[in-house]
Amino acid sequence: MSQNRITHLEETIAHLAQSAEELSDVVARQDREIAALSRRVEMLMQREAAREADSGGSISLADQRPPHY
């Protein structure tokens, strides 16, 4: 193989390695964000369940008709 071809292949491998590392960082960040959002949704669901339990079985505000009906 010519020296030009080898240099080109080395540059391509370096770019691919850098892209793979950047994508890995993005995936790791997204994993942290998804975990945080999942915890937040779970907390909100627990809070809503407690709120519904405290209401004593009455119709929730979201299910009530607006006063102008």
PDB file of N, CA, C and O in Angstrom:
ATOM      1  N   MET A   1       0.838  -1.184   0.000  1.00  0.00           N
ATOM      2  CA  MET A   1       0.000   0.000   0.000  1.00  0.00           C
ATOM      3  C   MET A   1       0.877   1.240   0.000  1.00  0.00           C
ATOM      4  O   MET A   1       1.975   1.249   0.557  1.00  0.00           O
ATOM      5  N   SER A   2       0.375   2.266  -0.626  1.00  0.00           N
ATOM      6  CA  SER A   2       1.148   3.505  -0.681  1.00  0.00           C
ATOM      7  C   SER A   2       1.024   4.244   0.654  1.00  0.00           C
ATOM      8  O   SER A   2       0.090   4.025   1.426  1.00  0.00           O
ATOM      9  N   GLN A   3       1.978   5.108   0.895  1.00  0.00           N
ATOM     10  CA  GLN A   3       1.990   5.896   2.131  1.00  0.00           C
ATOM     11  C   GLN A   3       0.751   6.797   2.222  1.00  0.00           C
ATOM     12  O   GLN A   3       0.203   6.995   3.306  1.00  0.00           O
ATOM     13  N   ASN A   4       0.315   7.342   1.072  1.00  0.00           N
ATOM     14  CA  ASN A   4      -0.895   8.183   1.052  1.00  0.00           C
ATOM     15  C   ASN A   4      -2.120   7.402   1.510  1.00  0.00           C
ATOM     16  O   ASN A   4      -2.932   7.896   2.292  1.00  0.00           O
ATOM     17  N   ARG A   5      -2.235   6.200   1.021  1.00  0.00           N
ATOM     18  CA  ARG A   5      -3.386   5.356   1.370  1.00  0.00           C
ATOM     19  C   ARG A   5      -3.387   5.019   2.865  1.00  0.00           C
ATOM     20  O   ARG A   5      -4.435   5.047   3.510  1.00  0.00           O
ATOM     21  N   ILE A   6      -2.228   4.708   3.404  1.00  0.00           N
ATOM     22  CA  ILE A   6      -2.113   4.394   4.827  1.00  0.00           C
ATOM     23  C   ILE A   6      -2.454   5.618   5.673  1.00  0.00           C
ATOM     24  O   ILE A   6      -3.165   5.502   6.672  1.00  0.00           O
ATOM     25  N   THR A   7      -1.957   6.782   5.283  1.00  0.00           N
ATOM     26  CA  THR A   7      -2.248   8.020   6.013  1.00  0.00           C
ATOM     27  C   THR A   7      -3.743   8.307   5.992  1.00  0.00           C
ATOM     28  O   THR A   7      -4.324   8.686   7.009  1.00  0.00           O
ATOM     29  N   HIS A   8      -4.358   8.126   4.839  1.00  0.00           N
ATOM     30  CA  HIS A   8      -5.797   8.356   4.712  1.00  0.00           C
ATOM     31  C   HIS A   8      -6.581   7.405   5.613  1.00  0.00           C
ATOM     32  O   HIS A   8      -7.534   7.821   6.271  1.00  0.00           O
ATOM     33  N   LEU A   9      -6.189   6.143   5.647  1.00  0.00           N
ATOM     34  CA  LEU A   9      -6.863   5.174   6.501  1.00  0.00           C
ATOM     35  C   LEU A   9      -6.682   5.508   7.980  1.00  0.00           C
ATOM     36  O   LEU A   9      -7.620   5.368   8.764  1.00  0.00           O
ATOM     37  N   GLU A  10      -5.487   5.947   8.366  1.00  0.00           N
ATOM     38  CA  GLU A  10      -5.233   6.329   9.758  1.00  0.00           C
ATOM     39  C   GLU A  10      -6.090   7.531  10.155  1.00  0.00           C
ATOM     40  O   GLU A  10      -6.629   7.575  11.260  1.00  0.00           O
ATOM     41  N   GLU A  11      -6.215   8.509   9.248  1.00  0.00           N
ATOM     42  CA  GLU A  11      -7.053   9.681   9.520  1.00  0.00           C
ATOM     43  C   GLU A  11      -8.519   9.274   9.667  1.00  0.00           C
ATOM     44  O   GLU A  11      -9.223   9.767  10.549  1.00  0.00           O
ATOM     45  N   THR A  12      -8.970   8.377   8.801  1.00  0.00           N
ATOM     46  CA  THR A  12     -10.353   7.908   8.863  1.00  0.00           C
ATOM     47  C   THR A  12     -10.615   7.190  10.183  1.00  0.00           C
ATOM     48  O   THR A  12     -11.650   7.407  10.813  1.00  0.00           O
ATOM     49  N   ILE A  13      -9.692   6.345  10.598  1.00  0.00           N
ATOM     50  CA  ILE A  13      -9.843   5.627  11.867  1.00  0.00           C
ATOM     51  C   ILE A  13      -9.861   6.608  13.034  1.00  0.00           C
ATOM     52  O   ILE A  13     -10.640   6.435  13.971  1.00  0.00           O
ATOM     53  N   ALA A  14      -9.025   7.622  12.992  1.00  0.00           N
ATOM     54  CA  ALA A  14      -8.994   8.618  14.067  1.00  0.00           C
ATOM     55  C   ALA A  14     -10.320   9.361  14.146  1.00  0.00           C
ATOM     56  O   ALA A  14     -10.836   9.591  15.240  1.00  0.00           O
ATOM     57  N   HIS A  15     -10.871   9.736  13.012  1.00  0.00           N
ATOM     58  CA  HIS A  15     -12.165  10.433  12.998  1.00  0.00           C
ATOM     59  C   HIS A  15     -13.288   9.520  13.515  1.00  0.00           C
ATOM     60  O   HIS A  15     -14.150   9.958  14.276  1.00  0.00           O
ATOM     61  N   LEU A  16     -13.267   8.270  13.100  1.00  0.00           N
ATOM     62  CA  LEU A  16     -14.279   7.331  13.564  1.00  0.00           C
ATOM     63  C   LEU A  16     -14.166   7.089  15.073  1.00  0.00           C
ATOM     64  O   LEU A  16     -15.180   6.977  15.763  1.00  0.00           O
ATOM     65  N   ALA A  17     -12.950   7.009  15.576  1.00  0.00           N
ATOM     66  CA  ALA A  17     -12.754   6.816  17.016  1.00  0.00           C
ATOM     67  C   ALA A  17     -13.272   8.025  17.784  1.00  0.00           C
ATOM     68  O   ALA A  17     -13.907   7.878  18.829  1.00  0.00           O
ATOM     69  N   GLN A  18     -13.001   9.221  17.265  1.00  0.00           N
ATOM     70  CA  GLN A  18     -13.483  10.436  17.917  1.00  0.00           C
ATOM     71  C   GLN A  18     -15.011  10.489  17.885  1.00  0.00           C
ATOM     72  O   GLN A  18     -15.633  10.856  18.881  1.00  0.00           O
ATOM     73  N   SER A  19     -15.613  10.132  16.770  1.00  0.00           N
ATOM     74  CA  SER A  19     -17.076  10.121  16.669  1.00  0.00           C
ATOM     75  C   SER A  19     -17.682   9.117  17.640  1.00  0.00           C
ATOM     76  O   SER A  19     -18.693   9.401  18.282  1.00  0.00           O
ATOM     77  N   ALA A  20     -17.074   7.957  17.748  1.00  0.00           N
ATOM     78  CA  ALA A  20     -17.578   6.935  18.665  1.00  0.00           C
ATOM     79  C   ALA A  20     -17.502   7.430  20.109  1.00  0.00           C
ATOM     80  O   ALA A  20     -18.422   7.189  20.889  1.00  0.00           O
ATOM     81  N   GLU A  21     -16.440   8.103  20.466  1.00  0.00           N
ATOM     82  CA  GLU A  21     -16.294   8.641  21.829  1.00  0.00           C
ATOM     83  C   GLU A  21     -17.330   9.734  22.099  1.00  0.00           C
ATOM     84  O   GLU A  21     -17.929   9.778  23.174  1.00  0.00           O
ATOM     85  N   GLU A  22     -17.535  10.605  21.128  1.00  0.00           N
ATOM     86  CA  GLU A  22     -18.537  11.665  21.290  1.00  0.00           C
ATOM     87  C   GLU A  22     -19.941  11.073  21.430  1.00  0.00           C
ATOM     88  O   GLU A  22     -20.726  11.522  22.265  1.00  0.00           O
ATOM     89  N   LEU A  23     -20.254  10.069  20.618  1.00  0.00           N
ATOM     90  CA  LEU A  23     -21.565   9.416  20.715  1.00  0.00           C
ATOM     91  C   LEU A  23     -21.732   8.697  22.049  1.00  0.00           C
ATOM     92  O   LEU A  23     -22.826   8.671  22.612  1.00  0.00           O
ATOM     93  N   SER A  24     -20.663   8.122  22.545  1.00  0.00           N
ATOM     94  CA  SER A  24     -20.715   7.466  23.847  1.00  0.00           C
ATOM     95  C   SER A  24     -21.024   8.479  24.943  1.00  0.00           C
ATOM     96  O   SER A  24     -21.803   8.194  25.853  1.00  0.00           O
ATOM     97  N   ASP A  25     -20.416   9.662  24.859  1.00  0.00           N
ATOM     98  CA  ASP A  25     -20.691  10.726  25.829  1.00  0.00           C
ATOM     99  C   ASP A  25     -22.154  11.162  25.759  1.00  0.00           C
ATOM    100  O   ASP A  25     -22.789  11.394  26.788  1.00  0.00           O
ATOM    101  N   VAL A  26     -22.681  11.270  24.548  1.00  0.00           N
ATOM    102  CA  VAL A  26     -24.078  11.676  24.371  1.00  0.00           C
ATOM    103  C   VAL A  26     -25.008  10.625  24.971  1.00  0.00           C
ATOM    104  O   VAL A  26     -25.965  10.971  25.665  1.00  0.00           O
ATOM    105  N   VAL A  27     -24.740   9.362  24.715  1.00  0.00           N
ATOM    106  CA  VAL A  27     -25.571   8.286  25.247  1.00  0.00           C
ATOM    107  C   VAL A  27     -25.513   8.272  26.771  1.00  0.00           C
ATOM    108  O   VAL A  27     -26.537   8.068  27.423  1.00  0.00           O
ATOM    109  N   ALA A  28     -24.345   8.483  27.340  1.00  0.00           N
ATOM    110  CA  ALA A  28     -24.210   8.507  28.802  1.00  0.00           C
ATOM    111  C   ALA A  28     -25.007   9.671  29.393  1.00  0.00           C
ATOM    112  O   ALA A  28     -25.670   9.511  30.417  1.00  0.00           O
ATOM    113  N   ARG A  29     -24.943  10.837  28.752  1.00  0.00           N
ATOM    114  CA  ARG A  29     -25.698  11.998  29.231  1.00  0.00           C
ATOM    115  C   ARG A  29     -27.200  11.728  29.138  1.00  0.00           C
ATOM    116  O   ARG A  29     -27.947  12.037  30.066  1.00  0.00           O
ATOM    117  N   GLN A  30     -27.638  11.156  28.028  1.00  0.00           N
ATOM    118  CA  GLN A  30     -29.054  10.845  27.855  1.00  0.00           C
ATOM    119  C   GLN A  30     -29.517   9.816  28.884  1.00  0.00           C
ATOM    120  O   GLN A  30     -30.643   9.895  29.374  1.00  0.00           O
ATOM    121  N   ASP A  31     -28.663   8.857  29.211  1.00  0.00           N
ATOM    122  CA  ASP A  31     -29.017   7.857  30.217  1.00  0.00           C
ATOM    123  C   ASP A  31     -29.237   8.531  31.568  1.00  0.00           C
ATOM    124  O   ASP A  31     -30.184   8.193  32.280  1.00  0.00           O
ATOM    125  N   ARG A  32     -28.372   9.481  31.930  1.00  0.00           N
ATOM    126  CA  ARG A  32     -28.552  10.207  33.188  1.00  0.00           C
ATOM    127  C   ARG A  32     -29.839  11.020  33.172  1.00  0.00           C
ATOM    128  O   ARG A  32     -30.568  11.047  34.163  1.00  0.00           O
ATOM    129  N   GLU A  33     -30.123  11.679  32.062  1.00  0.00           N
ATOM    130  CA  GLU A  33     -31.347  12.480  31.951  1.00  0.00           C
ATOM    131  C   GLU A  33     -32.597  11.597  32.039  1.00  0.00           C
ATOM    132  O   GLU A  33     -33.566  11.958  32.708  1.00  0.00           O
ATOM    133  N   ILE A  34     -32.576  10.457  31.373  1.00  0.00           N
ATOM    134  CA  ILE A  34     -33.722   9.543  31.416  1.00  0.00           C
ATOM    135  C   ILE A  34     -33.931   9.040  32.835  1.00  0.00           C
ATOM    136  O   ILE A  34     -35.070   8.953  33.293  1.00  0.00           O
ATOM    137  N   ALA A  35     -32.856   8.707  33.538  1.00  0.00           N
ATOM    138  CA  ALA A  35     -32.979   8.228  34.920  1.00  0.00           C
ATOM    139  C   ALA A  35     -33.579   9.319  35.806  1.00  0.00           C
ATOM    140  O   ALA A  35     -34.453   9.042  36.627  1.00  0.00           O
ATOM    141  N   ALA A  36     -33.112  10.560  35.642  1.00  0.00           N
ATOM    142  CA  ALA A  36     -33.643  11.668  36.444  1.00  0.00           C
ATOM    143  C   ALA A  36     -35.115  11.908  36.128  1.00  0.00           C
ATOM    144  O   ALA A  36     -35.916  12.119  37.038  1.00  0.00           O
ATOM    145  N   LEU A  37     -35.475  11.879  34.863  1.00  0.00           N
ATOM    146  CA  LEU A  37     -36.869  12.081  34.473  1.00  0.00           C
ATOM    147  C   LEU A  37     -37.756  10.938  34.956  1.00  0.00           C
ATOM    148  O   LEU A  37     -38.899  11.165  35.350  1.00  0.00           O
ATOM    149  N   SER A  38     -37.243   9.727  34.928  1.00  0.00           N
ATOM    150  CA  SER A  38     -38.015   8.586  35.424  1.00  0.00           C
ATOM    151  C   SER A  38     -38.283   8.732  36.916  1.00  0.00           C
ATOM    152  O   SER A  38     -39.389   8.456  37.380  1.00  0.00           O
ATOM    153  N   ARG A  39     -37.267   9.168  37.672  1.00  0.00           N
ATOM    154  CA  ARG A  39     -37.467   9.402  39.103  1.00  0.00           C
ATOM    155  C   ARG A  39     -38.502  10.494  39.331  1.00  0.00           C
ATOM    156  O   ARG A  39     -39.341  10.382  40.224  1.00  0.00           O
ATOM    157  N   ARG A  40     -38.444  11.546  38.526  1.00  0.00           N
ATOM    158  CA  ARG A  40     -39.390  12.655  38.677  1.00  0.00           C
ATOM    159  C   ARG A  40     -40.823  12.202  38.359  1.00  0.00           C
ATOM    160  O   ARG A  40     -41.759  12.565  39.073  1.00  0.00           O
ATOM    161  N   VAL A  41     -40.993  11.422  37.306  1.00  0.00           N
ATOM    162  CA  VAL A  41     -42.326  10.922  36.955  1.00  0.00           C
ATOM    163  C   VAL A  41     -42.845  10.016  38.066  1.00  0.00           C
ATOM    164  O   VAL A  41     -44.015  10.103  38.441  1.00  0.00           O
ATOM    165  N   GLU A  42     -41.994   9.157  38.589  1.00  0.00           N
ATOM    166  CA  GLU A  42     -42.412   8.267  39.690  1.00  0.00           C
ATOM    167  C   GLU A  42     -42.845   9.086  40.903  1.00  0.00           C
ATOM    168  O   GLU A  42     -43.855   8.775  41.533  1.00  0.00           O
ATOM    169  N   MET A  43     -42.086  10.130  41.232  1.00  0.00           N
ATOM    170  CA  MET A  43     -42.438  10.988  42.356  1.00  0.00           C
ATOM    171  C   MET A  43     -43.783  11.664  42.114  1.00  0.00           C
ATOM    172  O   MET A  43     -44.615  11.719  43.020  1.00  0.00           O
ATOM    173  N   LEU A  44     -44.008  12.172  40.919  1.00  0.00           N
ATOM    174  CA  LEU A  44     -45.270  12.829  40.603  1.00  0.00           C
ATOM    175  C   LEU A  44     -46.438  11.852  40.644  1.00  0.00           C
ATOM    176  O   LEU A  44     -47.529  12.208  41.090  1.00  0.00           O
ATOM    177  N   MET A  45     -46.218  10.627  40.182  1.00  0.00           N
ATOM    178  CA  MET A  45     -47.285   9.628  40.226  1.00  0.00           C
ATOM    179  C   MET A  45     -47.625   9.270  41.672  1.00  0.00           C
ATOM    180  O   MET A  45     -48.796   9.101  42.013  1.00  0.00           O
ATOM    181  N   GLN A  46     -46.609   9.155  42.516  1.00  0.00           N
ATOM    182  CA  GLN A  46     -46.863   8.880  43.931  1.00  0.00           C
ATOM    183  C   GLN A  46     -47.606  10.047  44.579  1.00  0.00           C
ATOM    184  O   GLN A  46     -48.528   9.843  45.369  1.00  0.00           O
ATOM    185  N   ARG A  47     -47.203  11.255  44.246  1.00  0.00           N
ATOM    186  CA  ARG A  47     -47.856  12.437  44.804  1.00  0.00           C
ATOM    187  C   ARG A  47     -49.321  12.493  44.377  1.00  0.00           C
ATOM    188  O   ARG A  47     -50.196  12.800  45.187  1.00  0.00           O
ATOM    189  N   GLU A  48     -49.587  12.195  43.100  1.00  0.00           N
ATOM    190  CA  GLU A  48     -50.967  12.210  42.600  1.00  0.00           C
ATOM    191  C   GLU A  48     -51.792  11.105  43.246  1.00  0.00           C
ATOM    192  O   GLU A  48     -52.957  11.314  43.583  1.00  0.00           O
ATOM    193  N   ALA A  49     -51.197   9.936  43.419  1.00  0.00           N
ATOM    194  CA  ALA A  49     -51.907   8.835  44.071  1.00  0.00           C
ATOM    195  C   ALA A  49     -52.258   9.214  45.506  1.00  0.00           C
ATOM    196  O   ALA A  49     -53.356   8.916  45.977  1.00  0.00           O
ATOM    197  N   ALA A  50     -51.337   9.864  46.197  1.00  0.00           N
ATOM    198  CA  ALA A  50     -51.614  10.302  47.565  1.00  0.00           C
ATOM    199  C   ALA A  50     -52.704  11.365  47.567  1.00  0.00           C
ATOM    200  O   ALA A  50     -53.568  11.364  48.444  1.00  0.00           O
ATOM    201  N   ARG A  51     -52.672  12.254  46.614  1.00  0.00           N
ATOM    202  CA  ARG A  51     -53.688  13.307  46.518  1.00  0.00           C
ATOM    203  C   ARG A  51     -55.068  12.703  46.263  1.00  0.00           C
ATOM    204  O   ARG A  51     -56.057  13.139  46.852  1.00  0.00           O
ATOM    205  N   GLU A  52     -55.136  11.703  45.388  1.00  0.00           N
ATOM    206  CA  GLU A  52     -56.409  11.039  45.112  1.00  0.00           C
ATOM    207  C   GLU A  52     -56.912  10.291  46.341  1.00  0.00           C
ATOM    208  O   GLU A  52     -58.113  10.272  46.613  1.00  0.00           O
ATOM    209  N   ALA A  53     -55.989   9.674  47.086  1.00  0.00           N
ATOM    210  CA  ALA A  53     -56.380   8.946  48.293  1.00  0.00           C
ATOM    211  C   ALA A  53     -56.897   9.919  49.354  1.00  0.00           C
ATOM    212  O   ALA A  53     -57.823   9.595  50.097  1.00  0.00           O
ATOM    213  N   ASP A  54     -56.304  11.103  49.423  1.00  0.00           N
ATOM    214  CA  ASP A  54     -56.726  12.114  50.403  1.00  0.00           C
ATOM    215  C   ASP A  54     -58.077  12.724  50.059  1.00  0.00           C
ATOM    216  O   ASP A  54     -58.776  13.222  50.941  1.00  0.00           O
ATOM    217  N   SER A  55     -58.448  12.687  48.787  1.00  0.00           N
ATOM    218  CA  SER A  55     -59.706  13.316  48.376  1.00  0.00           C
ATOM    219  C   SER A  55     -60.920  12.481  48.786  1.00  0.00           C
ATOM    220  O   SER A  55     -62.054  12.948  48.675  1.00  0.00           O
ATOM    221  N   GLY A  56     -60.703  11.293  49.241  1.00  0.00           N
ATOM    222  CA  GLY A  56     -61.794  10.466  49.729  1.00  0.00           C
ATOM    223  C   GLY A  56     -62.706   9.940  48.644  1.00  0.00           C
ATOM    224  O   GLY A  56     -63.888   9.714  48.903  1.00  0.00           O
ATOM    225  N   GLY A  57     -62.218   9.744  47.474  1.00  0.00           N
ATOM    226  CA  GLY A  57     -63.020   9.166  46.411  1.00  0.00           C
ATOM    227  C   GLY A  57     -63.847  10.179  45.643  1.00  0.00           C
ATOM    228  O   GLY A  57     -64.624   9.790  44.771  1.00  0.00           O
ATOM    229  N   SER A  58     -63.709  11.459  45.935  1.00  0.00           N
ATOM    230  CA  SER A  58     -64.470  12.451  45.173  1.00  0.00           C
ATOM    231  C   SER A  58     -63.913  12.555  43.761  1.00  0.00           C
ATOM    232  O   SER A  58     -62.816  12.073  43.478  1.00  0.00           O
ATOM    233  N   ILE A  59     -64.668  13.180  42.892  1.00  0.00           N
ATOM    234  CA  ILE A  59     -64.252  13.341  41.497  1.00  0.00           C
ATOM    235  C   ILE A  59     -63.051  14.285  41.459  1.00  0.00           C
ATOM    236  O   ILE A  59     -63.071  15.362  42.053  1.00  0.00           O
ATOM    237  N   SER A  60     -62.022  13.863  40.757  1.00  0.00           N
ATOM    238  CA  SER A  60     -60.829  14.695  40.689  1.00  0.00           C
ATOM    239  C   SER A  60     -61.117  15.971  39.904  1.00  0.00           C
ATOM    240  O   SER A  60     -62.019  16.009  39.066  1.00  0.00           O
ATOM    241  N   LEU A  61     -60.365  16.981  40.177  1.00  0.00           N
ATOM    242  CA  LEU A  61     -60.562  18.281  39.542  1.00  0.00           C
ATOM    243  C   LEU A  61     -60.460  18.175  38.020  1.00  0.00           C
ATOM    244  O   LEU A  61     -61.177  18.872  37.302  1.00  0.00           O
ATOM    245  N   ALA A  62     -59.587  17.320  37.530  1.00  0.00           N
ATOM    246  CA  ALA A  62     -59.417  17.169  36.083  1.00  0.00           C
ATOM    247  C   ALA A  62     -60.651  16.555  35.429  1.00  0.00           C
ATOM    248  O   ALA A  62     -60.911  16.799  34.250  1.00  0.00           O
ATOM    249  N   ASP A  63     -61.419  15.758  36.185  1.00  0.00           N
ATOM    250  CA  ASP A  63     -62.597  15.096  35.634  1.00  0.00           C
ATOM    251  C   ASP A  63     -63.890  15.878  35.852  1.00  0.00           C
ATOM    252  O   ASP A  63     -64.942  15.471  35.358  1.00  0.00           O
ATOM    253  N   GLN A  64     -63.830  16.980  36.573  1.00  0.00           N
ATOM    254  CA  GLN A  64     -65.043  17.754  36.849  1.00  0.00           C
ATOM    255  C   GLN A  64     -65.376  18.642  35.650  1.00  0.00           C
ATOM    256  O   GLN A  64     -64.494  19.051  34.895  1.00  0.00           O
ATOM    257  N   ARG A  65     -66.664  18.927  35.496  1.00  0.00           N
ATOM    258  CA  ARG A  65     -67.091  19.837  34.430  1.00  0.00           C
ATOM    259  C   ARG A  65     -66.748  21.263  34.827  1.00  0.00           C
ATOM    260  O   ARG A  65     -66.823  21.618  36.003  1.00  0.00           O
ATOM    261  N   PRO A  66     -66.379  22.066  33.868  1.00  0.00           N
ATOM    262  CA  PRO A  66     -66.137  23.484  34.164  1.00  0.00           C
ATOM    263  C   PRO A  66     -67.446  24.158  34.611  1.00  0.00           C
ATOM    264  O   PRO A  66     -68.525  23.688  34.252  1.00  0.00           O
ATOM    265  N   PRO A  67     -67.371  25.234  35.376  1.00  0.00           N
ATOM    266  CA  PRO A  67     -68.556  25.867  35.918  1.00  0.00           C
ATOM    267  C   PRO A  67     -69.501  26.451  34.853  1.00  0.00           C
ATOM    268  O   PRO A  67     -70.679  26.660  35.146  1.00  0.00           O
ATOM    269  N   HIS A  68     -69.037  26.712  33.663  1.00  0.00           N
ATOM    270  CA  HIS A  68     -69.903  27.313  32.653  1.00  0.00           C
ATOM    271  C   HIS A  68     -70.787  26.295  31.937  1.00  0.00           C
ATOM    272  O   HIS A  68     -71.543  26.692  31.050  1.00  0.00           O
ATOM    273  N   TYR A  69     -70.736  25.011  32.271  1.00  0.00           N
ATOM    274  CA  TYR A  69     -71.607  24.013  31.647  1.00  0.00           C
ATOM    275  C   TYR A  69     -72.938  23.981  32.331  1.00  0.00           C
ATOM    276  O   TYR A  69     -73.811  23.202  31.948  1.00  0.00           O
TER     277      TYR A  69
END
